[in-house]
Structures are given as structure tokens and as C-alpha cells.
Amino acid sequence: MKRRDKHNYYLDIAQTVLKRGTCLRRNYGAIIVKNDEIIATGYTGAPRRRKNCIDIGVCRREQLSIPRGERYELCRSVHAEANCIISASRNDMLGSTMYLTGIDVKTESIIEDASSCAMCKRLIINSGIDKLVIRNTADNYTVVEVQSWVDNDETLENVFGY
């Protein structure tokens, strides 16, 4: 029997976490790990005490045919990354790794080109997380150095002439 590598082990756990997600389009699971200890978990869902999309049976963004990656302010859900960060102390997150995986709810397939939205990137940067490991397939993943988001600040493009 071949032993599962650490990144896929933690991505498998994140994939289990996403099963609690309540989005009708895409569900994500995230976990924060430091020194081989899980610090926090998070999944996609409406804020506490609000009804989830699966409860009301409607996705506003889908009703409006809004493409993936746009107009998140119209979404009821808090993203998995944000929910994960909310559940941890910053001191515990300093130097940690976040693992992220997502599925398309309708097809139940892994989202191969998953990435954090601009707001979640800012939260990840401020939390002190060093790396983000994103599942692409059941066995393949991408490792993102969070410092690259600081060094290549897309929010400055075409705004300040940089």
C-alpha cells in the first residue's frame, strides 16, 4: 500500500469539510494547518443564523446568470477561506498553510482551476498564512506562495500606472 502524501492527505480532509457547504453552485472546503496540526476548518455557507441557499432553494447569482468570479457581493455565502480564517487566531495562522478544494454541485466534479477571490486573497495575506495548496484533481494540486500575491498586486494594475 502506498502512503498518501501530506498535501493530498490535507486536501482530502478539506474535501470532506466541503460536504457541509450549502451553496447550490459550488462548494469549497478549506483547512489551515501549522506544524502538522489542523488549526481551523471552513466551508461555503450563509452567515450564521441566516438561511442558506439550499434552504431557500435559490441562488441569486445563478438567477442573474452571473459568471463565476464576478459579483460576489450578491452571494449569500461566506467563502470557505473566510470562514476558516474567522475560526482561527492570527498567532496560530502565522506561517501556516491553507488547503482548499472545491466541487461543482451539479456535476460533483472537482473544480480544476479553483482560486481565491480578491477579498479572500486579502484575508489570507493579512492572516499570516504562507502557502495555499489548491486541489486540481484527486491527486494533483497547485502550491501558491502567498507572498506572490503581495509582490504581484493585481489591484494596482491599470489604476496607478504600475
N, C-alpha and C positions, 0 to 999 in steps of 0.2 A: 504494500500500500504506500503510495506517495503522499507525503505530508503536504498540506496546503500551505502556500507561502503566506507570510504575515499580512501583506496588503490585501490579498483576496480573502483571508480569514476575516479581517475587519470589514471589508466591503460586503461579505456575506451577512455579517451582523447588521450593517446598515440596510441591507436589502430586507432583512426581517423587520427592522424598525419601520420601513416604509409601508408595511402592511397595515399599520394603524392610520395611514393617511386617509383623508376624507375628500380629496379633490376628485372631480368627475373626469378630468382630462389627464393629468399627470401627477403621480405621487413620487415623492422623494423621501429618502431616509438619510440622516446624517448622524455620525458619531464623532466625538472628539476623543482622541487617545493621546496620552502622555506617559512615557516610561512603561509601555505595555499595560496601561490601566485605562479603562473607559471612564472618561470624566463626565460625559453627558451624551444624551441622545435627543434627536428631534425629528419630527416628520411634518408633512404638509397638512395644515388644518386651520380652520377658523379660530379666531381668538377665543380663549376660554369664555364660557357662558354664552357665546353666540352660536347660532345654528350653523352646522356645516353644510356644504353643498350637497353631500349625499343625503342629508336630512330633508332638505328642501327640494332636491331633485333638479336643480337648475344651476348652470354655470353661466354667469353673466358674460364672461369673455367669449364663451362659445356661442351664446345667443347673438352677440355682436360680430361674430366671425373675426375676432382679433387674433392675429398670428402669434405663435409662440415668441416670447421675448419682448413683447410690446404691451404697454398699458397695464402694468401690474397694479396700478392704483385702483383698478376696477375689480380686482380679485378679492374674494372674501378671505383667502388663506394667508397665513403667516408661513413663510418658506421654512423648509426643514433646517437650513443653515441657521436662520434667525432663531428658531425655536431651540435649537441645540445650544447656541451661544447664550440665550436667555437663561438656560438651566445651569450654567457653569460660572464659576468665579474667574475673573480675569487672571488672577495669580495662577490658577490651575491651567489656564489656556496658554500662558506664555511658553513658547517653544513647542507647542503641541502640533498634532496632525489631525486634520478633519478628513473623514471618509464620507463620500457622497455617491449615492446611486439613485437612479430614477427609473420608473416604468411608465409606459403609455397605458392608461387604464383600459382602453378599448381592446388593444392587441395583447396586453400583458407582456410586451417585449421591453427589453432594457433600452433606455434612451442612450444611444451610442455617442451622441455629440453633446452630452449634458455639460452645462457650465453654470456658474453662479451669475445671477443678475447683478447689475451695477450696485444696487443697495446692499445685497448680501456680500459683495466684494468689500465694500466699505466696512461692514460689520466684522468681517473676517480679518481685515487689516488691523482694525482698532482693537480686536480681541487679543492680538498677540500670537495667533496661530501662525506657524511657519510654513506648513505644507497643506495642500489639498490634494487628495487622491480621489480621482473620479473614475467610476466603473464605465467601461466602454462595451464590454461583452462579459460573459460569465467568467472569463479568465484573464481578460486584458483590461488595462487601466492606464490613465494618464496621471503623472505626478506634476503638480503645479507648485512652483515656489512662489509663495505669497509676495515676496519682495519684488517679483517681476511685475506685479500689479502696481506697486509703488513706483518702480523705475519707468514703466511704460503707462503712464497715467492717461487713459483714453478720454478722461473728462477735460483734458486740456487741448485735445485735437480740434483744430478749426475754431477755437474760441479765442485764444490769446496769441495766435500766430506761431505756436510751437510745432 
